[in-house]
Amino acid sequence: GGLPFSLEQSLCRLSREQLKSLPADLLASLLQVENSVGMSTALLTPGRLQMGVEPAPQNERVKSWSALPVHGVELSVFCWMGATEVTVGQYQTVMQSRLRGQEDHAMDQPCISASWHMATEFCRQLSALPDELSAGRRYRLPTESEWEYGCRAGAATDYCFGDDRKLLTEYAWLCYNSGMQSIELSLTFSGDYDALQQQTARSRTRVHPVGQCRPNAWGLYDMHGNVWEWCRDTLRDYTAEASVDPLGPDSSGASRVLRGGGWSNSAGRCRAACRFTFDPGFVWDSYGLRLSAGPS
């Protein structure tokens, strides 16, 4: 019948290293949970990370995605994070409709063309389903620090698997494998942003069904590429000081953070530390969402 909810919450507050001492079947039931609409979630236990990235080469043009300076962050509260981006089918099940622009998309493709406001409304309605209420799960968008913590999965490198860009196509859908003829061709342009973008525009890049690439060490798929993912936060300027459970300023209507890069982006935009921000009402065909869930 499962664990008493209070015991489950207590166990989820342990570190990943401490959880390894639990019996395998109990550990598996904590680390991966499926909800009432078939959404698989992975447990993020409390922990620490070095958030941000050292200065990148100027030809990456990352100033508007500024992730400096590197600083320590502690996450003191556990949550479950969606193992995949929210799909068209999951969105339709909860909202009883599809978003404009995804009428012809398969049910296992990421939900696209979702504004931040649409994404937060989806979280609200999913949380209100009877089975989710009884399970005590409350859904929201991940904070920016939770998102990077989940993406890195313990790594301190550009990507969850290391720094070698040539391995990125095993983990991500991006401009190199979403329509271009070969990664060798596209890497020719990786040092020249303008040429890369021109080549990408001719490549007929496209979104792909979730969960086809390799997951990271914590069982999360498509954290790099496929679609940009909205975060809960408004954009905050990083400082060198360590922080606990940071959030951007609570400003209604202010721009919100997006993470992960999308199917038409280059490797630089898909790094674990790369940041972008846009108006919460803006809709684009490479903007989607991934959820976090915590106890009520």
Buried (B, 14 or more C-beta within 10 A) or exposed (E): EEEEEEEBBEBBEBEBEEBEEBEEEEBEBBBBBEBBBEBBBBBBBBBBBBBBBEEBEEEBEBEEBBBBBBBBBBBEBBBBBBBBBBBBBBBBBBBEEBBEEBEEBEEBBBBBBBBBBBBBBBBEBBBEBEEBEEBEBBBBBBBBBBBBBBBBBEBEBBBBBEEEBEEBBEBBBBBBBBBBEEBEEBBEBBEEBEEBBEBBEEBEBEBBBBBEBBBBEBBBBBBBBBBBBBBBBBBBEBEEEEBEEBBBEEEEEBBBBBBBBBBBBBBBBBBBBBBBBBEBEEBBBBBBBBBBBBBE
